[in-house]
Amino acid sequence: MSVRVEVLTKPGCHLCEDAVAIVASVCAELGVAWSERDISGDPDAMHTYGEQIPVTFVDGRQHDFWRVDPARLRKALG
């Protein structure tokens, strides 16, 4: 199963923990593969996304940042 949802995170980010929990729940419900990527060791990603963390991608395109709306994510995956 290919990964459809990716969540960019960094350590110590409470919004990241919330986003990962929502993504995990929605993806489990829909049978969709997802992944989490810590960008703290990637200077380019930190420069691009560091102020928007967590950032959620669906099918390779940026979907959300800061917070994940479960209904919106379900719709994007439907």
C-alpha positions as CSV (number, residue, x, y, z in Angstrom):
1,M,0.0,0.0,0.0
2,S,1.5,3.3,-1.0
3,V,1.6,6.2,1.5
4,R,-1.1,8.8,0.7
5,V,-0.7,11.1,3.7
6,E,2.5,12.4,5.1
7,V,2.8,14.6,8.3
8,L,5.9,16.8,8.7
9,T,6.7,17.2,12.4
10,K,9.5,18.2,14.8
11,P,10.2,17.1,18.4
12,G,8.5,18.9,21.3
13,C,5.6,20.1,19.1
14,H,2.2,19.7,20.8
15,L,0.3,20.5,17.6
16,C,2.3,17.8,15.9
17,E,1.1,15.2,18.4
18,D,-2.5,16.3,17.9
19,A,-2.1,16.2,14.1
20,V,-0.5,12.7,14.1
21,A,-3.3,11.4,16.3
22,I,-6.0,12.7,13.9
23,V,-4.2,11.5,10.8
24,A,-3.6,8.0,12.3
25,S,-7.3,7.8,13.3
26,V,-8.7,8.9,10.0
27,C,-6.3,6.8,7.9
28,A,-7.0,3.7,10.0
29,E,-10.7,4.3,9.5
30,L,-10.3,4.6,5.7
31,G,-7.6,2.0,5.3
32,V,-5.1,4.6,4.0
33,A,-1.3,4.4,4.5
34,W,0.4,7.4,6.1
35,S,3.8,8.4,7.4
36,E,5.4,10.9,9.8
37,R,8.6,12.7,9.0
38,D,10.7,14.6,11.6
39,I,12.2,17.5,9.7
40,S,14.3,18.8,12.5
41,G,17.5,17.4,10.8
42,D,16.6,18.7,7.4
43,P,17.7,22.4,7.1
44,D,15.8,22.9,3.8
45,A,12.5,21.5,5.1
46,M,12.9,23.4,8.3
47,H,13.4,26.6,6.3
48,T,10.4,25.9,4.1
49,Y,8.0,24.4,6.7
50,G,9.4,25.2,10.1
51,E,6.9,27.9,10.9
52,Q,3.9,25.9,9.7
53,I,4.6,22.6,11.5
54,P,2.8,20.3,11.5
55,V,2.3,20.2,7.8
56,T,0.1,17.6,6.2
57,F,0.4,16.4,2.6
58,V,-2.2,14.3,0.8
59,D,-1.0,12.5,-2.4
60,G,2.1,14.7,-2.5
61,R,0.4,18.0,-2.2
62,Q,0.2,20.3,0.8
63,H,-3.2,19.8,2.5
64,D,-3.0,21.6,5.9
65,F,-0.7,23.2,8.4
66,W,-0.9,23.8,12.2
67,R,-4.1,21.8,12.6
68,V,-5.8,18.9,10.9
69,D,-9.5,19.0,10.4
70,P,-10.7,15.3,10.3
71,A,-13.7,16.0,8.1
72,R,-11.5,17.9,5.6
73,L,-9.0,15.1,5.6
74,R,-11.7,12.4,5.0
75,K,-13.0,14.5,2.1
76,A,-9.5,14.8,0.5
77,L,-9.0,11.1,0.8
78,G,-12.5,10.2,-0.5
